[in-house]
Amino acid sequence: MPQNTISQTKFLWLEVTGLCQLECVQCYAGSGPGGTHGSLTAGDWKALISEAAHSGVEMVQFIGGEVTLYPGLAELARHALADGLRVEIFSNLVHISAEQWEMLSLPGISLATSWYTDDPSQHAAITGRDTWRQTKANIIKALERQIPLRAGIIDGIIPAQRAQEARALLESLGVSSIRTDRVREFGRGSIPAPGQTCGGCGRGRAAILPDGTVVPCPMSRWRVAGNVRTGKLAALLGEPLSAAAEGLAPLGPSGQCDPTCVPDSYCDPLCTPGVCSPRTPRA
């Protein structure tokens, strides 16, 4: 893999919390009600956002856990906008405060969510809580507010999951940006599997976890480039990130990593953990 440099890193996932109201079966971060906001303060995150912007990063996605449970989310998103970054908020849409709706309505901010089924009971089986109606209602509210919204469907989490029906329901609500992926062997109860990645880890993107750890992707969080509490972000996004991402590519027919197989559009920054998958080999 070519050496990665800060000028090549255009997109950052900012995982500001490990706290979540839900306890999804397939959660790549193992988040839940017992999670915390980590060891980085709001001031730390602001400094990192500014450093990233000044170093060539163009877009950040705030993730969790459930990102809306982080008390400083609106403040951080506004700070990123002020630094000239595009911003996406990835939320389960269980609860959005009035302040957060105002922030989400700002130019330069988009919204993303996960959606699994048209059946509330299946949703509860996947997420651990009966919150299907809340998420659906907030999808409708976001569309009414004309907030750019996309949805990712992860199929195969439970037997007979109604993923096709889930897509049909989203389309009937007016969601036009929908992607479907399979369950990948990461996160809660799974052993990390390099061949399960989408092939874009560390290639123009990286993630910062709640404790300051820098990794190639939230789904390859065991591959550590370093920590922003002990090293500069710009330095970590260079050779350490490249080394951490080495070998993270989908498995080919031989069972070996296939570095030529990458997602459509190079898994562009609007791709999110769990909703991108290899589709076409890159020459």
VOBA-1610 file (N, C-alpha, C; in pm, whole numbers, padded with zeros to 5 digits, always signed):
BEGIN
Met+00085-00120+00000Met+00000+00000+00000Met+00088+00124+00000Pro+00057+00223-00085Pro+00139+00344-00086Pro+00134+00413+00049Gln+00241+00484+00080Gln+00242+00558+00206Gln+00129+00659+00209Asn+00059+00661+00321Asn-00052+00754+00339Asn+00001+00879+00407Thr-00040+00996+00363Thr+00003+01119+00425Thr-00118+01201+00461Ile-00098+01303+00545Ile-00209+01386+00588Ile-00278+01452+00470Ser-00202+01487+00365Ser-00264+01551+00249Ser-00357+01456+00176Gln-00336+01323+00194Gln-00423+01225+00130Gln-00545+01192+00216Thr-00542+01226+00342Thr-00653+01195+00431Thr-00757+01306+00421Lys-00867+01275+00357Lys-00970+01376+00331Lys-01091+01360+00421Phe-01104+01245+00488Phe-01225+01215+00563Phe-01189+01152+00697Leu-01256+01198+00803Leu-01234+01143+00937Leu-01368+01105+01001Trp-01371+00985+01058Trp-01478+00950+01150Trp-01437+00999+01288Leu-01523+01070+01356Leu-01498+01116+01491Leu-01596+01046+01584Glu-01546+00944+01653Glu-01631+00864+01742Glu-01627+00928+01880Val-01722+01016+01905Val-01716+01100+02024Val-01769+01031+02150Thr-01837+00919+02133Thr-01891+00850+02251Thr-01909+00702+02224Gly-01903+00624+02330Gly-01935+00482+02323Gly-02068+00450+02389Leu-02139+00555+02432Leu-02268+00540+02497Leu-02379+00529+02393Cys-02473+00438+02415Cys-02586+00423+02324Cys-02706+00372+02402Gln-02827+00415+02361Gln-02949+00363+02425Gln-02977+00220+02382Leu-02926+00184+02264Leu-02953+00052+02207Leu-02837-00042+02234Glu-02859-00168+02202Glu-02753-00268+02216Glu-02762-00363+02097Cys-02738-00306+01979Cys-02759-00380+01854Cys-02671-00504+01847Val-02730-00610+01796Val-02663-00739+01788Val-02530-00728+01713Gln-02530-00651+01604Gln-02414-00648+01514Gln-02322-00529+01538Cys-02341-00453+01647Cys-02267-00327+01665Cys-02116-00346+01654Tyr-02054-00278+01556Tyr-01911-00292+01532Tyr-01829-00231+01645Ala-01888-00139+01722Ala-01815-00073+01831Ala-01845-00136+01967Gly-01939-00231+01972Gly-01976-00290+02100Gly-02038-00188+02194Ser-02105-00088+02140Ser-02161+00020+02222Ser-02289-00024+02293Gly-02327+00053+02395Gly-02449+00022+02466Gly-02470+00117+02583Pro-02569+00089+02667Pro-02598+00176+02781Pro-02483+00188+02880Gly-02391+00095+02879Gly-02277+00101+02970Gly-02157+00175+02914Gly-02169+00230+02793Gly-02058+00301+02732Gly-02035+00437+02794Thr-01922+00498+02760Thr-01887+00630+02814Thr-01849+00724+02699His-01829+00850+02735His-01785+00949+02636His-01634+00947+02615Gly-01564+00858+02680Gly-01421+00847+02658Gly-01343+00951+02734Ser-01217+00969+02693Ser-01126+01055+02767Ser-01094+01187+02699Leu-01148+01210+02579Leu-01125+01338+02511Leu-01233+01438+02551Thr-01193+01558+02584Thr-01289+01664+02618Thr-01340+01731+02491Ala-01444+01813+02506Ala-01494+01891+02392Ala-01384+01980+02336Gly-01301+02035+02425Gly-01189+02117+02380Gly-01089+02037+02300Asp-01063+01913+02342Asp-00973+01825+02266Asp-01028+01801+02126Trp-01158+01772+02118Trp-01218+01745+01987Trp-01212+01868+01898Lys-01236+01985+01954Lys-01228+02108+01874Lys-01088+02128+01817Ala-00988+02104+01902Ala-00850+02121+01856Ala-00818+02021+01745Leu-00865+01898+01759Leu-00841+01797+01657Leu-00911+01832+01526Ile-01033+01882+01536Ile-01108+01922+01416Ile-01034+02033+01343Ser-00986+02131+01417Ser-00913+02241+01354Ser-00783+02193+01291Glu-00711+02105+01362Glu-00586+02051+01306Glu-00614+01974+01177Ala-00721+01896+01179Ala-00756+01820+01059Ala-00790+01912+00942Ala-00870+02014+00969Ala-00910+02108+00863Ala-00790+02180+00805His-00699+02221+00889His-00581+02293+00843His-00483+02202+00770Ser-00504+02071+00782Ser-00411+01975+00720Ser-00467+01909+00595Gly-00584+01949+00550Gly-00637+01897+00424Gly-00758+01808+00435Val-00802+01775+00556Val-00926+01697+00569Val-01043+01783+00522Glu-01136+01723+00450Glu-01247+01797+00392Glu-01382+01767+00456Met-01393+01650+00519Met-01522+01610+00574Met-01502+01527+00699Val-01592+01546+00797Val-01593+01463+00917Val-01732+01405+00935Gln-01736+01285+00992Gln-01862+01222+01028Gln-01858+01194+01177Phe-01954+01249+01251Phe-01963+01225+01394Phe-02043+01097+01417Ile-01981+01004+01492Ile-02042+00874+01516Ile-02031+00838+01664Gly-02091+00724+01702Gly-02080+00673+01838Gly-02062+00523+01834Gly-02113+00453+01936Gly-02219+00491+02026Gly-02333+00560+01952Glu-02416+00625+02030Glu-02517+00711+01971Glu-02475+00855+01990Val-02445+00918+01878Val-02379+01048+01878Val-02465+01157+01942Thr-02598+01144+01934Thr-02684+01248+01991Thr-02681+01248+02144Leu-02624+01144+02205Leu-02612+01141+02350Leu-02489+01216+02399Tyr-02403+01259+02306Tyr-02286+01338+02344Tyr-02331+01482+02364Pro-02313+01537+02483Pro-02372+01670+02513Pro-02318+01785+02429Gly-02198+01772+02375Gly-02141+01882+02299Gly-02150+01865+02149Leu-02238+01775+02101Leu-02244+01745+01958Leu-02270+01869+01873Ala-02374+01946+01905Ala-02408+02063+01823Ala-02293+02162+01819Glu-02227+02180+01932Glu-02114+02273+01939Glu-01999+02225+01851Leu-01969+02096+01854Leu-01861+02042+01772Leu-01894+02051+01623Ala-02019+02022+01589Ala-02058+02029+01448Ala-02046+02171+01395Arg-02089+02268+01474Arg-02077+02408+01433Arg-01930+02449+01421His-01848+02397+01510His-01704+02427+01503His-01644+02373+01373Ala-01685+02251+01337Ala-01634+02192+01213Ala-01678+02273+01091Leu-01803+02318+01090Leu-01850+02402+00980Leu-01770+02531+00972Ala-01742+02591+01088Ala-01666+02716+01090Ala-01525+02696+01037Asp-01473+02574+01050Asp-01341+02542+00997Asp-01345+02502+00850Gly-01462+02512+00788Gly-01474+02485+00646Gly-01496+02339+00609Leu-01530+02256+00706Leu-01550+02114+00680Leu-01696+02083+00649Arg-01718+01983+00565Arg-01850+01925+00552Arg-01871+01830+00670Val-01995+01818+00713Val-02025+01743+00834Val-02140+01646+00809Glu-02124+01523+00858Glu-02236+01430+00860Glu-02252+01378+01002Ile-02377+01364+01043Ile-02412+01310+01174Ile-02474+01173+01152Phe-02413+01069+01212Phe-02468+00934+01199Phe-02539+00898+01328Ser-02672+00885+01323Ser-02754+00868+01442Ser-02855+00756+01425Asn-02892+00692+01537Asn-03001+00595+01531Asn-03138+00665+01528Leu-03139+00797+01546Leu-03259+00879+01537Leu-03367+00840+01638Val-03325+00786+01751Val-03422+00755+01856Val-03473+00883+01922His-03381+00976+01948His-03422+01103+02009His-03329+01214+01958Ile-03388+01320+01905Ile-03314+01437+01859Ile-03367+01559+01935Ser-03279+01630+02003Ser-03321+01747+02079Ser-03350+01865+01986Ala-03417+01966+02040Ala-03446+02085+01961Ala-03316+02151+01914Glu-03217+02158+02001Glu-03088+02216+01963Glu-03024+02138+01849Gln-03036+02005+01855Gln-02976+01922+01751Gln-03051+01935+01619Trp-03183+01950+01622Trp-03256+01974+01497Trp-03211+02105+01432Glu-03189+02207+01512Glu-03140+02334+01458Glu-03004+02316+01393Met-02915+02241+01458Met-02783+02216+01403Met-02793+02136+01274Leu-02876+02032+01272Leu-02889+01947+01154Leu-02944+02023+01034Ser-03014+02132+01058Ser-03073+02210+00951Ser-02977+02311+00889Leu-02855+02320+00942Leu-02757+02414+00890Leu-02703+02367+00755Pro-02674+02460+00663Pro-02609+02423+00537Pro-02474+02358+00565Gly-02444+02253+00489Gly-02316+02184+00506Gly-02323+02063+00595Ile-02442+02037+00654Ile-02459+01922+00742Ile-02557+01824+00679Ser-02524+01696+00684Ser-02613+01590+00638Ser-02632+01489+00750Leu-02727+01401+00730Leu-02768+01307+00833Leu-02768+01166+00774Ala-02728+01069+00856Ala-02732+00929+00814Ala-02787+00844+00928Thr-02850+00733+00891Thr-02905+00644+00993Thr-02902+00500+00945Ser-02920+00408+01038Ser-02934+00266+01005Ser-03081+00227+01011Trp-03120+00137+00923Trp-03259+00090+00916Trp-03254-00058+00883Tyr-03335-00138+00947Tyr-03319-00282+00934Tyr-03439-00356+00877Thr-03560-00308+00902Thr-03679-00386+00872Thr-03802-00297+00877Asp-03910-00344+00815Asp-04038-00275+00827Asp-04119-00328+00944Asp-04064-00424+01018Asp-04134-00492+01126Asp-04080-00444+01262Pro-04160-00374+01342Pro-04113-00325+01471Pro-04058-00434+01563Ser-04116-00553+01558Ser-04068-00660+01646Ser-03930-00709+01602Gln-03903-00713+01471Gln-03770-00749+01423Gln-03669-00642+01463His-03710-00516+01453His-03623-00406+01491His-03584-00420+01638Ala-03679-00451+01724Ala-03650-00466+01867Ala-03557-00584+01891Ala-03573-00691+01813Ala-03485-00807+01829Ala-03341-00774+01791Ile-03325-00683+01695Ile-03191-00645+01649Ile-03128-00542+01742Thr-03206-00444+01786Thr-03150-00331+01861Thr-03161-00346+02012Gly-03245-00438+02058Gly-03262-00456+02201Gly-03365-00365+02264Arg-03428-00278+02182Arg-03529-00187+02234Arg-03637-00163+02129Asp-03756-00133+02175Asp-03868-00107+02085Asp-03867+00042+02047Thr-03780+00076+01950Thr-03764+00217+01911Thr-03790+00239+01761Trp-03851+00140+01696Trp-03876+00150+01552Trp-03959+00273+01519Arg-04063+00298+01597Arg-04153+00411+01568Arg-04082+00545+01584Gln-03998+00557+01687Gln-03924+00682+01707Gln-03831+00711+01589Thr-03757+00608+01546Thr-03666+00628+01434Thr-03742+00664+01307Lys-03850+00594+01280Lys-03930+00624+01161Lys-03983+00768+01167Ala-04035+00809+01282Ala-04090+00944+01296Ala-03983+01050+01273Asn-03860+01025+01319Asn-03754+01124+01301Asn-03698+01122+01159Ile-03706+01008+01090Ile-03674+01008+00947Ile-03771+01101+00873Ile-03898+01086+00903Ile-04000+01171+00839Ile-03976+01318+00872Lys-03943+01347+00997Lys-03919+01486+01037Lys-03798+01544+00965Ala-03691+01464+00951Ala-03572+01513+00880Ala-03605+01545+00735Leu-03683+01459+00671Leu-03722+01483+00532Leu-03809+01608+00521Glu-03900+01627+00616Glu-03985+01746+00616Glu-03901+01873+00631Arg-03791+01863+00707Arg-03702+01977+00724Arg-03603+01991+00608Gln-03611+01900+00512Gln-03523+01900+00394Gln-03376+01885+00433Ile-03352+01807+00536Ile-03215+01774+00577Ile-03167+01659+00488Pro-03052+01671+00421Pro-03000+01561+00340Pro-02985+01435+00426Leu-03050+01327+00385Leu-03057+01205+00466Leu-03028+01083+00380Arg-02947+00995+00433Arg-02925+00866+00368Arg-02940+00757+00473Ala-02970+00637+00426Ala-02994+00525+00517Ala-02913+00404+00472Gly-02865+00328+00569Gly-02795+00204+00542Gly-02870+00086+00601Ile-02891-00016+00521Ile-02958-00138+00566Ile-02855-00249+00577Ile-02842-00308+00695Ile-02755-00424+00714Ile-02844-00547+00716Asp-02823-00635+00620Asp-02909-00753+00604Asp-02843-00876+00668Gly-02925-00972+00704Gly-02875-01099+00754Gly-02844-01102+00902Ile-02893-01003+00977Ile-02863-00998+01120Ile-02942-01105+01195Ile-03069-01122+01157Ile-03154-01224+01217Ile-03219-01303+01104Pro-03265-01424+01132Pro-03330-01503+01027Pro-03454-01432+00972Ala-03472-01446+00842Ala-03589-01392+00772Ala-03604-01242+00792Gln-03492-01171+00807Gln-03498-01026+00823Gln-03561-00962+00699Arg-03651-00869+00719Arg-03728-00809+00610Arg-03654-00687+00553Ala-03537-00714+00494Ala-03454-00605+00443Ala-03512-00543+00316Gln-03565-00624+00228Gln-03624-00570+00105Gln-03746-00484+00138Glu-03825-00532+00232Glu-03941-00455+00275Glu-03898-00325+00345Ala-03785-00332+00414Ala-03731-00212+00479Ala-03697-00106+00376Arg-03633-00149+00267Arg-03601-00055+00159Arg-03728+00005+00099Ala-03826-00080+00075Ala-03951-00032+00016Ala-04018+00073+00105Leu-04014+00050+00236Leu-04075+00145+00327Leu-03999+00278+00324Leu-03866+00272+00327Leu-03787+00394+00321Leu-03817+00472+00194Glu-03825+00401+00082Glu-03854+00468-00045Glu-03993+00532-00042Ser-04088+00466+00022Ser-04224+00522+00030Ser-04227+00648+00115Leu-04132+00659+00210Leu-04125+00778+00293Leu-04058+00894+00221Gly-03981+00862+00115Gly-03912+00966+00040Gly-03761+00962+00054Val-03706+00858+00117Val-03561+00844+00127Val-03508+00795-00008Ser-03418+00869-00068Ser-03368+00833-00201Ser-03229+00773-00197Ser-03154+00798-00090Ser-03018+00745-00079Ser-03018+00629+00019Ile-03013+00507-00035Ile-03020+00385+00047Ile-02914+00287-00002Arg-02837+00233+00091Arg-02740+00129+00055Arg-02761+00009+00147Thr-02734-00109+00093Thr-02750-00233+00169Thr-02617-00306+00177Asp-02588-00359+00294Asp-02466-00436+00314Asp-02502-00562+00391Arg-02411-00657+00390Arg-02426-00777+00470Arg-02365-00755+00609Val-02397-00844+00700Val-02334-00841+00832Val-02187-00876+00817Arg-02102-00801+00885Arg-01958-00828+00883Arg-01912-00872+01021Glu-01806-00953+01023Glu-01762-01015+01147Glu-01675-00919+01227Phe-01740-00818+01284Phe-01672-00723+01370Phe-01759-00698+01492Gly-01699-00638+01592Gly-01777-00585+01702Gly-01823-00688+01802Arg-01943-00669+01854Arg-01993-00744+01967Arg-01989-00895+01943Gly-01909-00962+02020Gly-01906-01108+02015Gly-01833-01167+01897Ser-01760-01086+01820Ser-01692-01138+01702Ser-01541-01122+01715Ile-01470-01213+01651Ile-01324-01203+01643Ile-01289-01119+01521Pro-01204-01016+01534Pro-01170-00932+01418Pro-01123-01016+01299Ala-01176-00984+01182Ala-01143-01059+01061Ala-01102-00961+00952Pro-00971-00948+00922Pro-00926-00850+00822Pro-00996-00864+00688Gly-01027-00987+00646Gly-01090-01008+00517Gly-01234-00963+00511Gln-01292-00919+00623Gln-01429-00871+00625Gln-01438-00721+00596Thr-01325-00654+00584Thr-01329-00509+00560Thr-01372-00480+00417Cys-01405-00354+00391Cys-01454-00316+00258Cys-01340-00286+00161Gly-01218-00278+00212Gly-01104-00252+00124Gly-01058-00109+00123Gly-01128-00020+00196Gly-01091+00121+00194Gly-01025+00169+00322Cys-00997+00078+00416Cys-00942+00120+00546Cys-00813+00199+00530Gly-00811+00319+00586Gly-00690+00399+00584Gly-00659+00466+00452Arg-00738+00440+00350Arg-00714+00499+00218Arg-00791+00629+00205Gly-00726+00736+00245Gly-00790+00866+00238Gly-00884+00892+00354Arg-00887+00803+00451Arg-00976+00818+00565Arg-00915+00754+00688Ala-00964+00796+00804Ala-00920+00739+00930Ala-01026+00770+01034Ala-01014+00708+01150Ala-01110+00730+01258Ala-01036+00763+01387Ile-01098+00850+01468Ile-01047+00879+01601Ile-01152+00830+01700Leu-01112+00741+01791Leu-01203+00679+01887Leu-01215+00765+02012Pro-01310+00736+02101Pro-01334+00821+02217Pro-01215+00841+02310Asp-01122+00747+02311Asp-01003+00761+02397Asp-00885+00823+02323Gly-00908+00869+02198Gly-00801+00933+02122Gly-00725+00841+02030Thr-00758+00712+02031Thr-00690+00617+01943Thr-00723+00646+01797Val-00621+00642+01711Val-00639+00661+01567Val-00630+00526+01499Val-00732+00492+01420Val-00738+00364+01350Val-00777+00388+01204Pro-00754+00291+01115Pro-00787+00311+00974Pro-00936+00325+00946Cys-01019+00267+01033Cys-01165+00268+01014Cys-01227+00223+01145Pro-01349+00267+01177Pro-01412+00220+01300Pro-01432+00069+01303Met-01435+00006+01186Met-01455-00139+01182Met-01324-00216+01190Ser-01212-00146+01177Ser-01081-00212+01195Ser-01011-00149+01315Arg-01083-00139+01424Arg-01038-00064+01540Arg-00926-00133+01618Trp-00899-00257+01586Trp-00787-00325+01652Trp-00653-00293+01585Arg-00656-00225+01470Arg-00536-00185+01399Arg-00502-00041+01438Val-00414-00022+01532Val-00391+00109+01593Val-00271+00180+01531Ala-00295+00306+01489Ala-00186+00389+01436Ala-00119+00471+01546Gly-00189+00492+01657Gly-00135+00572+01766Gly-00248+00641+01840Asn-00214+00739+01922Asn-00315+00808+02001Asn-00286+00958+01999Val-00388+01038+01976Val-00371+01182+01966Val-00336+01245+02100Arg-00351+01171+02209Arg-00314+01224+02340Arg-00163+01223+02360Thr-00094+01141+02280Thr+00052+01131+02293Thr+00125+01163+02163Gly+00054+01189+02055Gly+00117+01220+01928Gly+00031+01315+01846Lys+00091+01385+01752Lys+00019+01479+01667Lys-00063+01404+01563Leu-00184+01452+01538Leu-00271+01388+01441Leu-00205+01379+01305Ala-00142+01487+01260Ala-00081+01488+01127Ala+00022+01377+01112Ala+00099+01353+01216Ala+00202+01249+01211Ala+00138+01110+01209Leu+00033+01091+01285Leu-00032+00960+01294Leu-00102+00924+01164Leu-00145+01024+01087Leu-00213+00998+00961Leu-00114+00973+00847Gly+00013+00969+00879Gly+00115+00937+00780Gly+00149+00790+00783Glu+00276+00759+00803Glu+00323+00621+00801Glu+00256+00532+00905Pro+00230+00578+01029Pro+00162+00490+01125Pro+00026+00440+01076Leu-00052+00528+01012Leu-00182+00486+00960Leu-00165+00386+00846Ser-00069+00413+00757Ser-00043+00323+00646Ser-00005+00184+00697Ala+00080+00180+00799Ala+00122+00052+00855Ala+00005-00020+00922Ala-00080+00055+00991Ala-00195-00006+01059Ala-00294-00065+00959Ala-00305-00005+00841Ala-00402-00049+00742Ala-00350-00161+00652Glu-00224-00194+00664Glu-00164-00293+00573Glu-00238-00426+00583Gly-00274-00481+00467Gly-00339-00611+00462Gly-00488-00609+00484Leu-00546-00492+00509Leu-00691-00484+00530Leu-00761-00470+00396Ala-00798-00579+00339Ala-00866-00582+00210Ala-00955-00703+00206Pro-01059-00703+00122Pro-01149-00818+00115Pro-01076-00944+00071Leu-01128-01059+00111Leu-01071-01186+00070Leu-01116-01221-00071Gly-01021-01265-00153Gly-01052-01311-00287Gly-01091-01458-00286Pro-01114-01517-00405Pro-01157-01657-00414Pro-01058-01754-00350Ser-00931-01716-00347Ser-00829-01805-00289Ser-00826-01798-00137Gly-00903-01707-00080Gly-00898-01689+00064Gly-00791-01591+00107Gln-00718-01535+00010Gln-00616-01437+00039Gln-00672-01296+00019Cys-00612-01198+00085Cys-00658-01060+00069Cys-00647-01016-00076Asp-00750-00954-00127Asp-00752-00906-00264Asp-00749-00754-00265Pro-00629-00692-00275Pro-00619-00546-00265Pro-00681-00472-00383Thr-00718-00543-00491Thr-00777-00475-00606Thr-00928-00459-00590Cys-00986-00524-00490Cys-01130-00519-00473Cys-01166-00410-00374Val-01224-00303-00423Val-01263-00191-00338Val-01406-00152-00370Pro-01473-00081-00281Pro-01612-00044-00305Pro-01627+00056-00418Asp-01751+00067-00466Asp-01781+00168-00568Asp-01735+00305-00520Ser-01689+00385-00615Ser-01648+00522-00586Ser-01546+00529-00473Tyr-01463+00423-00466Tyr-01356+00422-00365Tyr-01414+00435-00225Cys-01536+00382-00208Cys-01606+00392-00079Cys-01603+00536-00033Asp-01664+00624-00111Asp-01648+00767-00091Asp-01689+00807+00050Pro-01650+00926+00096Pro-01669+00961+00237Pro-01813+00949+00288Leu-01910+00949+00197Leu-02047+00932+00244Leu-02076+00788+00281Cys-01985+00698+00248Cys-01999+00561+00294Cys-01981+00559+00446Thr-02048+00468+00510Thr-02042+00463+00656Thr-02011+00322+00703Pro-01959+00305+00820Pro-01932+00170+00868Pro-02054+00080+00855Gly-02034-00033+00791Gly-02144-00130+00782Gly-02231-00117+00661Val-02220-00010+00582Val-02305+00002+00463Val-02223+00027+00338Cys-02103-00027+00332Cys-02032-00028+00206Cys-01979-00168+00185Ser-01976-00211+00063Ser-01929-00346+00035Ser-01862-00347-00101Pro-01764-00436-00123Pro-01696-00441-00252Pro-01794-00477-00362Arg-01788-00404-00470Arg-01877-00431-00581Arg-01802-00450-00712Thr-01705-00368-00738Thr-01633-00378-00863Thr-01484-00373-00838Pro-01407-00461-00904Pro-01262-00455-00886Pro-01205-00329-00949Arg-01106-00269-00885Arg-01041-00150-00938Arg-00916-00195-01014Ala-00902-00145-01137Ala-00787-00182-01218Ala-00660-00122-01159
//
